[in-house]
Amino acid sequence: MLDFVIWLSETEWSIALHESLYLYPWIESTHVLSICLFFGTLLFVDLRLSGVVFNNISISEMNRKVLPLTLFGFLIMTVTGFLLFYAIPVRSYQNIFFRIKMLLIVFAGINAFLFHRRMSKEAITWDINSSIPNSMKNRAITSLVLWATVVITGRMIAYNWFDCDMQPQPKWINTLTSCEVDYSLFEGIDGF
């Protein structure tokens, strides 16, 4: 995989995007704004499903009004996220916070899939008797925690204390981030 991201970083478009004076900052800003839209609207739905707020609005009505905005925010967030990765693929790939973020996105996606699959079948019942199962409330809270952690780890990507060019680092960090290190340069240093 490292060979692929190195090749990707050497493509003309990747270099141009990374070195762009205006385009890269616009993409990054759009990414942040789309995160706000996505997470902000997701917050409404998950808080409603957890029973914390908006209990006077039916779940079906909340979903009908809010989920299209959530999906739009997710789409823009995903496209701009891919472009940000494309601009600096090696640094992103070797960033431990990026890897944690991607893993959390997978977990959040699985949670969302299971959550919405059940909600699409049972939301009308919940509207009628105003009773949301505890398992769904827990999934809503799990969703909030996962996506909040995705946002936090995404922000930490910019402040990576574990870049491959910041050696010496513990071997387990280098292994997790796929850093290729000549350890003979660091003989005699603790941890090597």
Residue pairs with C-beta under 8 A, 6 or more apart in sequence:
1 93
1 178
2 90
2 93
2 94
2 178
2 180
5 89
5 90
5 92
5 93
6 89
6 90
8 14
8 86
8 89
9 15
9 88
9 89
9 90
13 86
14 86
14 87
14 89
17 23
17 24
17 27
17 83
17 86
17 87
18 24
18 87
18 88
24 84
24 87
27 80
27 83
27 84
27 87
28 80
28 84
30 76
30 80
31 76
31 77
31 80
31 81
31 84
34 73
34 74
34 76
34 77
34 80
35 73
35 77
35 151
35 154
36 73
37 69
37 70
37 72
37 73
37 76
37 77
38 70
38 73
38 74
38 77
39 73
39 147
39 148
39 151
40 73
41 66
41 67
41 69
41 70
41 73
42 70
42 143
42 144
42 147
43 144
44 54
44 62
44 66
45 62
45 63
45 66
45 67
45 70
45 140
46 140
46 141
46 143
46 144
47 53
47 54
47 140
47 144
48 54
48 55
48 57
48 59
48 62
49 59
49 119
49 132
49 136
49 137
49 139
49 140
50 137
50 140
50 141
50 144
51 132
51 137
54 62
55 130
58 127
59 119
59 123
59 126
59 127
59 132
60 123
60 124
60 127
63 119
63 123
84 92
85 92
91 160
91 163
92 98
92 157
93 178
94 163
94 164
94 177
94 178
94 179
95 157
95 160
95 162
95 163
95 177
96 160
96 162
96 173
96 176
96 177
97 153
97 154
97 156
97 157
97 160
98 153
98 157
99 176
99 177
100 153
101 150
101 153
101 154
101 157
104 146
104 149
104 150
104 153
105 150
107 146
108 143
108 146
108 147
108 150
111 139
111 142
111 143
111 146
112 143
114 139
115 136
115 139
115 140
115 143
118 136
119 136
122 133
126 132
126 136
162 169
162 173
162 177
164 174
164 177
164 179
164 180
164 181
167 179
167 181
167 185
167 186
168 181
168 186
168 189
168 191
168 192
169 179
169 181
170 191
171 183
171 191
171 192
173 179
174 181
183 192
186 192
